[in-house]
Amino acid sequence: MRWDGWGDPAKRWWPDDGQLAFVFGKLGLAPRGRGPEPARPKLPERVDVKLEGDTSDEARLSHAAGRSYLDLVKLRSGALDRAPDAVLFPATAEAVADILTKAECAVVPFGGGTSVVGGVAPVRGDHAGVATMDVTSMSRVLEVDRESMLARVECGIFGPALEAQLGRQGLTLGHFPQSFEFSTLGGWIAARSAGQSSTRYGRIEDMVAGVRVVTPAGEIATRVLPATATGPDVRQMLVGSEGTLGVIVDATLRVRELPAARAFRSHLFRSFEAGVAAVRRMVAAEVFPAIVRLSDMDETELAMKLAGADRGFGYRVLKFLGRERGAHLMLGFEGTRANVAHEIDGAHEIARRGEGFALGAGPGEKWSKDRFRHPYLRDALMDYGLCVETLETATTWSNLLRLYGAVRAALSGIVLCHVSHVYPDGASLYFTVMADAPRGEEEARWTAMKKAACDAIVANGGTLSHHHGVGADHRPWMEREKGPVAMEAMRALKRSLDPRGVLNPGKLL
């Protein structure tokens, strides 16, 4: 990725003057020009970690941070407060084990580096130095068992390469997080990732049938079984461990046949509450589109502006409904042609009864075309002196609107939200925040808002994270969510598998 932002260095998304004026107007600010291009920062002095690795400035800079707003602020600041002392590139599980045996420094596992919660920050902890272990050299599909619909895959493979290799055999994992192009299988598993098609395919922990993890205490390879009743599930203890217990070297995944049909449909509701009720009725009726994305009124309005649809068909529909704004529900369907047609009919009937106005396939098809382009907009708006960041949570249906209101009230600036990743008993809420961030005040302003939002989440029945993970950012609230006894049990597991505390200090625990 770019050293100072998201994604492909050759790709940018510059908003036009009208879009910028809209955002600045919503914030009560006069439009302003772009700031200067950031200069590569000076790196901190390194120490010798006595491990064979790349110590060049290029390697250290490209592994110095994840891709949260605060990460980008630090990268663009001119001087980084931390960077790995060396970057290691093991190509085998044996090489990983050798590093963990020899390491007298902290070791941070690193895949694509897309964490937005401080999960790959090169923290030294109690050690004199820190090495980042880049696992992307381990990137093969090792074997496919079509009869059992299982694939064993190395952890460092990126999303597009995984789907391409499975696709040649008519298969898919069906896991498409926003970070898909630049994140790895190991990262997905370590952070309990959820893809945009999770309502059909499940979350990453549903897809993982077995894991092979190298820990400082030795290797753990869980058996691949459809189900077992032999005590607590060790596999699930390792999924979501965020590189603090061991390094995931490969995993056996439950794969699916490539869908024969795909389709999108959209509806516009008079209110966010009406859209929530319609989505809840869909899952209660066992209508499970692969993708469910219900935007609130503010997100719908901004999305229309950015798509150039604010004077198009969607705008005319709002006028027809007698409103200036509405809530947009986008549904994506996958499967056999018969199943897709059946689910489209079922979803349409439920939306119609909830007074949803059908918009057809167009909005969803445009979203699908642009969906991996959206993160680039944050970088562009940062160039204009704005803070743009996201946070997410989940709760039950009965608590969803209360939590939505509490988190919105805790934030300031432009606050957008959508419901996605729906379940029979609840759904996630994904917030995007845009606010003024004068130079030198970026960290203080966002940290205050993030603290207020996390306090509101734990006080109002939500989870600190539905799919971004814990990292360093959510760690201060973990005991309030998990409870002291559960946290001590997690610390005991850490002491057992990583007695010297070398793996990813300062994260999760």
C-alpha positions as CSV (number, residue, x, y, z in Angstrom):
1,M,0.0,0.0,0.0
2,R,0.9,3.7,-0.1
3,W,3.2,4.6,2.8
4,D,1.0,7.5,3.8
5,G,-2.5,6.2,3.2
6,W,-4.8,3.5,1.9
7,G,-4.3,1.2,-0.9
8,D,-2.7,1.3,-4.4
9,P,-0.3,4.3,-4.8
10,A,-1.6,4.8,-8.3
11,K,-5.3,5.2,-7.2
12,R,-6.9,8.3,-5.6
13,W,-10.4,9.6,-5.2
14,W,-10.6,13.3,-5.3
15,P,-14.0,14.8,-4.5
16,D,-15.2,17.5,-6.8
17,D,-15.9,21.1,-5.7
18,G,-19.6,20.5,-5.2
19,Q,-19.0,17.4,-3.0
20,L,-16.4,19.3,-0.9
21,A,-18.7,22.3,-0.5
22,F,-21.5,19.9,0.7
23,V,-19.2,18.3,3.4
24,F,-17.8,21.6,4.6
25,G,-21.2,23.1,4.6
26,K,-22.6,20.3,6.8
27,L,-19.7,21.0,9.2
28,G,-20.4,24.7,9.2
29,L,-17.0,25.4,7.7
30,A,-15.9,27.5,4.7
31,P,-14.4,25.4,1.9
32,R,-10.5,25.3,1.9
33,G,-7.8,24.0,-0.3
34,R,-5.7,20.9,0.0
35,G,-2.7,20.9,2.3
36,P,0.8,20.1,1.2
37,E,1.8,16.6,0.2
38,P,3.2,14.8,3.3
39,A,7.0,14.2,3.3
40,R,8.3,10.8,4.3
41,P,8.8,10.9,8.1
42,K,12.0,10.5,10.0
43,L,12.2,7.1,11.6
44,P,13.3,6.5,15.2
45,E,16.7,5.0,15.9
46,R,16.7,1.3,15.7
47,V,18.3,-1.3,18.1
48,D,19.9,-4.6,17.1
49,V,17.3,-7.4,17.7
50,K,19.8,-10.1,16.8
51,L,17.5,-11.6,14.2
52,E,18.1,-11.8,10.5
53,G,15.8,-9.3,8.8
54,D,15.4,-6.3,6.6
55,T,16.4,-3.1,8.5
56,S,16.0,-0.7,5.6
57,D,14.0,2.5,6.0
58,E,11.6,1.3,3.3
59,A,10.8,-2.0,5.1
60,R,10.6,-0.3,8.5
61,L,8.3,2.5,7.3
62,S,5.9,0.1,5.4
63,H,5.5,-1.9,8.6
64,A,5.4,1.0,11.1
65,A,1.6,1.3,11.4
66,G,-1.8,0.1,10.4
67,R,-4.4,2.2,8.6
68,S,-6.5,3.9,11.2
69,Y,-7.0,7.7,11.1
70,L,-4.5,8.1,13.9
71,D,-2.0,5.8,12.1
72,L,-2.2,8.1,9.0
73,V,-1.8,11.2,11.1
74,K,1.4,9.8,12.6
75,L,2.7,8.7,9.3
76,R,2.1,12.1,7.8
77,S,3.5,14.0,10.9
78,G,7.1,14.1,9.7
79,A,8.4,12.0,12.6
80,L,7.2,8.5,13.7
81,D,7.3,7.7,17.4
82,R,7.8,4.0,16.7
83,A,8.8,1.6,13.9
84,P,10.0,-2.0,13.9
85,D,13.8,-2.4,14.4
86,A,13.7,-5.2,11.8
87,V,11.2,-6.8,9.4
88,L,11.4,-10.6,9.2
89,F,10.0,-12.6,6.2
90,P,9.6,-16.3,7.2
91,A,8.5,-18.6,4.3
92,T,7.7,-21.7,6.3
93,A,6.1,-22.7,9.7
94,E,9.6,-24.0,10.7
95,A,11.1,-20.5,10.1
96,V,8.3,-19.0,12.2
97,A,9.1,-21.5,15.0
98,D,12.8,-20.7,14.7
99,I,12.2,-17.0,15.1
100,L,10.0,-17.4,18.2
101,T,12.5,-19.7,19.8
102,K,15.4,-17.3,19.3
103,A,13.6,-14.0,19.8
104,E,14.7,-11.8,22.7
105,C,12.6,-8.9,21.4
106,A,8.9,-8.3,20.9
107,V,7.6,-9.9,17.7
108,V,4.5,-8.5,15.9
109,P,2.8,-10.7,13.3
110,F,1.9,-8.7,10.2
111,G,-0.2,-9.6,7.1
112,G,-1.5,-6.8,5.0
113,G,-1.2,-4.2,7.7
114,T,-4.8,-3.0,7.3
115,S,-5.7,-2.9,11.1
116,V,-7.7,0.2,12.1
117,V,-7.5,-0.5,15.8
118,G,-3.7,-0.5,16.4
119,G,-3.4,-4.2,16.0
120,V,0.0,-4.2,14.2
121,A,1.7,-1.3,15.9
122,P,5.3,-2.2,16.6
123,V,5.1,-2.0,20.4
124,R,8.2,-3.2,22.4
125,G,6.5,-3.8,25.7
126,D,9.0,-5.0,28.2
127,H,11.6,-5.7,25.6
128,A,14.5,-3.7,24.3
129,G,13.5,-4.0,20.6
130,V,10.7,-5.1,18.3
131,A,10.7,-7.1,15.1
132,T,7.7,-7.2,12.7
133,M,7.1,-10.7,11.2
134,D,5.7,-10.3,7.7
135,V,4.0,-13.6,6.8
136,T,3.0,-12.8,3.2
137,S,5.7,-15.1,1.8
138,M,3.4,-18.0,2.9
139,S,0.7,-17.6,0.3
140,R,-0.2,-21.0,-1.2
141,V,-3.5,-23.0,-1.4
142,L,-2.0,-26.2,-0.2
143,E,-4.8,-28.6,-1.0
144,V,-8.5,-28.8,-1.8
145,D,-10.9,-31.5,-0.7
146,R,-13.8,-31.1,-3.0
147,E,-15.7,-34.0,-1.6
148,S,-15.7,-32.4,1.9
149,M,-15.6,-28.8,0.5
150,L,-12.5,-27.9,2.4
151,A,-9.3,-26.0,1.4
152,R,-6.1,-25.8,3.4
153,V,-4.5,-22.4,2.8
154,E,-1.4,-20.6,4.0
155,C,-2.0,-17.6,6.2
156,G,-0.2,-14.9,4.2
157,I,-2.4,-15.1,1.0
158,F,-4.2,-11.9,0.1
159,G,-7.9,-11.9,-0.7
160,P,-7.8,-11.5,-4.5
161,A,-5.2,-14.3,-4.8
162,L,-7.2,-16.6,-2.6
163,E,-10.4,-16.1,-4.6
164,A,-8.6,-16.4,-7.9
165,Q,-7.0,-19.8,-6.9
166,L,-10.3,-21.1,-5.6
167,G,-12.3,-19.7,-8.5
168,R,-10.3,-21.7,-11.0
169,Q,-11.8,-24.8,-9.3
170,G,-15.3,-23.3,-9.3
171,L,-15.1,-22.4,-5.6
172,T,-15.3,-19.4,-3.3
173,L,-14.7,-18.6,0.3
174,G,-17.3,-15.8,0.1
175,H,-15.3,-13.5,2.4
176,F,-15.1,-10.0,1.1
177,P,-14.2,-7.4,3.9
178,Q,-13.7,-3.8,2.9
179,S,-10.0,-4.5,3.1
180,F,-10.2,-7.5,0.8
181,E,-7.6,-6.3,-1.7
182,F,-4.9,-5.6,0.9
183,S,-5.6,-8.0,3.8
184,T,-4.6,-11.6,4.4
185,L,-6.3,-14.8,5.5
186,G,-4.2,-14.8,8.7
187,G,-5.3,-11.3,9.5
188,W,-8.9,-12.1,8.9
189,I,-8.7,-15.0,11.3
190,A,-6.6,-13.2,13.9
191,A,-9.1,-10.3,14.1
192,R,-12.4,-12.3,13.7
193,S,-13.2,-10.5,10.4
194,A,-16.6,-10.3,8.8
195,G,-17.0,-9.9,5.1
196,Q,-19.7,-7.9,3.3
197,S,-21.5,-11.1,2.3
198,S,-21.5,-12.5,5.8
199,T,-25.3,-12.8,6.0
200,R,-25.1,-15.7,3.5
201,Y,-21.6,-17.1,4.0
202,G,-21.0,-16.4,7.7
203,R,-18.1,-14.7,9.5
204,I,-14.5,-15.9,9.2
205,E,-14.9,-18.0,12.4
206,D,-17.7,-19.9,10.7
207,M,-15.5,-20.6,7.7
208,V,-12.5,-21.9,9.7
209,A,-12.6,-25.7,10.1
210,G,-9.1,-26.0,11.5
211,V,-6.0,-23.9,12.3
212,R,-2.3,-24.5,12.6
213,V,-0.6,-22.0,14.9
214,V,3.0,-21.7,16.0
215,T,3.4,-20.4,19.6
216,P,6.5,-19.8,21.6
217,A,5.5,-22.9,23.6
218,G,5.1,-25.1,20.6
219,E,2.7,-25.8,17.7
220,I,-1.0,-26.3,17.9
221,A,-2.8,-27.9,15.0
222,T,-6.5,-28.4,15.6
223,R,-8.2,-31.4,14.0
224,V,-10.6,-30.8,11.1
225,L,-14.0,-32.2,12.1
226,P,-17.6,-31.2,11.2
227,A,-18.4,-31.1,15.0
228,T,-17.0,-32.3,18.3
229,A,-18.0,-32.5,21.9
230,T,-14.5,-32.9,23.4
231,G,-14.5,-29.9,25.7
232,P,-14.0,-26.2,24.9
233,D,-13.1,-25.4,21.3
234,V,-9.4,-24.7,21.1
235,R,-9.8,-23.5,17.5
236,Q,-12.1,-20.7,18.6
237,M,-9.7,-19.7,21.4
238,L,-7.1,-19.0,18.6
239,V,-9.5,-17.3,16.2
240,G,-9.5,-13.7,17.3
241,S,-6.3,-13.9,19.3
242,E,-4.8,-11.0,17.3
243,G,-1.2,-12.4,17.2
244,T,-0.9,-12.4,21.0
245,L,-0.9,-16.2,21.4
246,G,0.9,-17.5,18.3
247,V,1.3,-17.0,14.6
248,I,-1.4,-18.6,12.3
249,V,0.6,-20.4,9.6
250,D,-2.3,-22.1,7.8
251,A,-6.0,-22.8,8.1
252,T,-8.5,-25.3,6.7
253,L,-11.5,-23.4,5.3
254,R,-15.0,-24.4,4.5
255,V,-15.5,-23.3,0.9
256,R,-18.6,-23.1,-1.4
257,E,-19.5,-23.5,-5.0
258,L,-19.3,-20.3,-7.0
259,P,-22.9,-18.9,-7.1
260,A,-24.8,-19.4,-10.4
261,A,-26.6,-16.1,-10.0
262,R,-26.1,-12.7,-8.4
263,A,-28.5,-9.8,-8.2
264,F,-29.0,-6.5,-6.4
265,R,-32.2,-4.7,-5.3
266,S,-32.6,-1.5,-3.4
267,H,-35.5,0.1,-1.5
268,L,-36.0,3.6,-0.1
269,F,-37.8,4.0,3.3
270,R,-39.3,7.0,4.8
271,S,-37.2,6.6,8.0
272,F,-34.2,4.6,9.3
273,E,-36.6,3.0,11.9
274,A,-38.9,1.7,9.1
275,G,-35.9,0.2,7.3
276,V,-34.7,-1.5,10.5
277,A,-38.1,-3.0,11.0
278,A,-38.2,-4.3,7.4
279,V,-34.7,-5.9,7.7
280,R,-35.7,-7.5,11.0
281,R,-38.8,-9.0,9.4
282,M,-36.7,-10.4,6.5
283,V,-34.4,-12.4,8.7
284,A,-37.3,-13.5,10.9
285,A,-38.9,-14.8,7.7
286,E,-35.6,-16.6,6.9
287,V,-34.9,-14.3,3.9
288,F,-31.1,-14.0,4.1
289,P,-29.5,-11.9,1.2
290,A,-25.8,-12.2,1.0
291,I,-25.4,-8.5,1.5
292,V,-27.6,-6.3,3.6
293,R,-26.8,-2.6,4.0
294,L,-29.3,-0.2,5.4
295,S,-28.1,3.4,5.5
296,D,-29.6,6.0,7.8
297,M,-30.9,9.3,6.5
298,D,-27.5,11.1,6.8
299,E,-25.5,8.4,5.1
300,T,-28.1,8.1,2.3
301,E,-28.0,11.8,1.7
302,L,-24.2,11.9,1.5
303,A,-24.0,8.7,-0.6
304,M,-26.4,10.3,-3.1
305,K,-24.2,13.4,-3.2
306,L,-21.0,11.5,-3.7
307,A,-22.6,9.3,-6.4
308,G,-24.0,12.3,-8.2
309,A,-27.5,11.0,-7.6
310,D,-28.8,13.9,-5.5
311,R,-30.7,15.3,-8.6
312,G,-31.3,11.9,-10.2
313,F,-33.9,9.2,-9.8
314,G,-33.3,8.8,-6.0
315,Y,-34.0,12.5,-5.5
316,R,-37.2,12.3,-7.5
317,V,-38.3,9.3,-5.5
318,L,-37.8,11.3,-2.3
319,K,-39.9,14.1,-3.7
320,F,-42.6,11.6,-4.7
321,L,-42.6,10.4,-1.1
322,G,-43.0,13.9,0.1
323,R,-39.6,14.0,1.9
324,E,-36.2,15.7,1.5
325,R,-34.4,12.6,2.8
326,G,-34.9,8.8,3.2
327,A,-33.1,5.6,4.3
328,H,-31.6,3.4,1.6
329,L,-31.6,-0.4,1.9
330,M,-29.4,-2.3,-0.5
331,L,-29.6,-6.0,-0.8
332,G,-27.3,-8.4,-2.6
333,F,-28.5,-11.9,-3.5
334,E,-26.3,-15.0,-4.4
335,G,-27.0,-18.6,-5.0
336,T,-28.9,-20.7,-7.5
337,R,-31.1,-18.8,-9.9
338,A,-34.2,-20.3,-8.3
339,N,-33.1,-19.3,-4.8
340,V,-32.1,-15.8,-5.8
341,A,-35.5,-15.2,-7.5
342,H,-37.3,-16.6,-4.5
343,E,-35.4,-14.4,-2.0
344,I,-35.8,-11.3,-4.2
345,D,-39.6,-11.8,-4.2
346,G,-39.7,-12.4,-0.4
347,A,-37.6,-9.3,0.4
348,H,-39.6,-7.1,-2.0
349,E,-42.9,-8.1,-0.4
350,I,-41.6,-7.4,3.1
351,A,-40.1,-4.1,2.0
352,R,-43.4,-3.2,0.2
353,R,-45.4,-3.9,3.4
354,G,-43.0,-1.6,5.2
355,E,-43.7,1.2,2.7
356,G,-40.3,0.8,1.0
357,F,-40.1,2.2,-2.5
358,A,-38.3,-0.2,-4.9
359,L,-35.3,1.4,-6.7
360,G,-34.3,-1.7,-8.7
361,A,-30.7,-3.0,-9.2
362,G,-28.9,0.2,-10.2
363,P,-27.7,1.5,-6.8
364,G,-26.4,-1.9,-5.7
365,E,-24.6,-2.5,-9.0
366,K,-22.8,0.9,-8.6
367,W,-21.9,0.1,-5.0
368,S,-20.5,-3.2,-6.0
369,K,-18.4,-1.6,-8.7
370,D,-17.0,1.0,-6.3
371,R,-17.0,-0.8,-3.0
372,F,-13.2,-1.2,-2.7
373,R,-12.7,2.3,-3.9
374,H,-14.5,3.9,-0.9
375,P,-11.6,3.9,1.6
376,Y,-9.6,6.2,-0.7
377,L,-12.0,9.0,0.0
378,R,-10.8,9.2,3.6
379,D,-7.3,10.0,2.5
380,A,-8.5,12.7,0.2
381,L,-10.6,14.4,2.9
382,M,-7.6,14.2,5.3
383,D,-5.7,16.3,2.7
384,Y,-8.3,19.0,3.3
385,G,-7.8,19.0,7.0
386,L,-10.7,16.8,8.0
387,C,-10.9,13.8,10.4
388,V,-12.6,10.9,8.8
389,E,-12.8,7.6,10.7
390,T,-15.1,4.7,11.4
391,L,-16.2,2.6,14.4
392,E,-18.6,-0.3,14.6
393,T,-20.5,-2.4,17.1
394,A,-23.4,-4.9,17.3
395,T,-26.4,-5.6,19.5
396,T,-29.8,-7.3,19.6
397,W,-32.7,-6.1,17.5
398,S,-34.6,-5.0,20.6
399,N,-31.6,-2.7,21.6
400,L,-30.5,-1.6,18.2
401,L,-32.1,1.8,17.9
402,R,-31.3,2.7,21.6
403,L,-27.6,1.9,20.9
404,Y,-27.7,3.8,17.6
405,G,-29.0,6.9,19.3
406,A,-26.5,6.7,22.2
407,V,-23.5,6.4,19.9
408,R,-24.7,9.2,17.6
409,A,-25.2,11.5,20.6
410,A,-21.6,10.7,21.8
411,L,-20.1,11.9,18.5
412,S,-19.8,15.3,16.9
413,G,-19.5,16.5,13.3
414,I,-21.1,14.6,10.5
415,V,-22.2,11.2,11.8
416,L,-23.2,8.5,9.3
417,C,-24.4,5.0,10.1
418,H,-25.5,1.8,8.4
419,V,-26.8,-1.6,9.5
420,S,-25.1,-4.6,8.0
421,H,-24.1,-8.1,8.9
422,V,-27.6,-9.1,10.1
423,Y,-28.5,-12.1,12.2
424,P,-31.7,-13.6,13.5
425,D,-31.2,-12.0,16.9
426,G,-29.5,-8.7,16.0
427,A,-27.2,-6.7,13.7
428,S,-24.1,-4.6,13.5
429,L,-24.0,-0.8,13.4
430,Y,-21.2,0.8,11.4
431,F,-20.5,4.5,12.0
432,T,-18.5,7.0,9.9
433,V,-17.5,10.3,11.4
434,M,-16.3,13.4,9.6
435,A,-15.1,16.4,11.7
436,D,-12.8,19.4,11.5
437,A,-9.2,18.5,12.5
438,P,-6.8,21.5,12.6
439,R,-3.2,20.5,12.2
440,G,-1.7,19.5,15.6
441,E,-5.1,18.8,17.1
442,E,-6.0,15.6,15.1
443,E,-5.1,13.1,17.8
444,A,-6.7,14.9,20.7
445,R,-10.0,15.5,18.8
446,W,-10.4,11.9,17.5
447,T,-9.3,10.3,20.8
448,A,-11.9,12.3,22.7
449,M,-14.6,11.2,20.3
450,K,-13.6,7.6,20.3
451,K,-13.6,7.5,24.1
452,A,-17.0,9.0,24.2
453,A,-18.3,6.5,21.7
454,C,-16.8,3.4,23.4
455,D,-18.2,4.6,26.8
456,A,-21.6,4.9,25.1
457,I,-21.3,1.4,23.5
458,V,-20.4,-0.5,26.7
459,A,-23.0,1.5,28.7
460,N,-25.8,0.7,26.2
461,G,-25.4,-3.0,25.5
462,G,-23.2,-3.0,22.5
463,T,-19.9,-4.8,21.8
464,L,-16.7,-2.8,21.4
465,S,-16.2,-4.4,18.0
466,H,-18.2,-6.5,15.6
467,H,-15.3,-7.1,13.1
468,H,-12.5,-4.6,13.5
469,G,-11.1,-6.3,16.5
470,V,-9.5,-5.1,19.8
471,G,-5.9,-4.2,19.0
472,A,-4.6,-1.4,21.3
473,D,-7.5,1.0,20.8
474,H,-10.3,-1.0,22.5
475,R,-8.1,-2.7,25.1
476,P,-9.0,-0.1,27.9
477,W,-12.7,-1.2,27.8
478,M,-12.2,-4.9,27.5
479,E,-12.7,-5.7,31.2
480,R,-16.0,-3.8,31.2
481,E,-17.2,-6.0,28.3
482,K,-15.7,-9.4,29.3
483,G,-15.6,-9.2,33.1
484,P,-12.5,-9.6,35.4
485,V,-12.7,-13.4,35.7
486,A,-12.8,-13.9,31.9
487,M,-9.9,-11.5,31.4
488,E,-7.8,-13.3,33.9
489,A,-8.5,-16.6,32.1
490,M,-7.3,-15.0,28.9
491,R,-4.2,-13.7,30.6
492,A,-3.5,-17.2,31.9
493,L,-3.7,-18.6,28.4
494,K,-1.3,-16.0,27.2
495,R,1.2,-16.9,30.0
496,S,0.9,-20.6,29.0
497,L,1.5,-20.1,25.3
498,D,3.8,-17.1,25.4
499,P,5.6,-17.2,28.8
500,R,8.2,-14.6,27.8
501,G,5.5,-12.2,26.5
502,V,7.2,-11.7,23.1
503,L,4.1,-11.8,20.9
504,N,2.4,-8.5,20.0
505,P,2.6,-6.7,23.3
506,G,0.0,-4.1,24.2
507,K,-2.8,-5.7,22.1
508,L,-6.0,-7.4,23.2
509,L,-5.0,-7.9,26.9
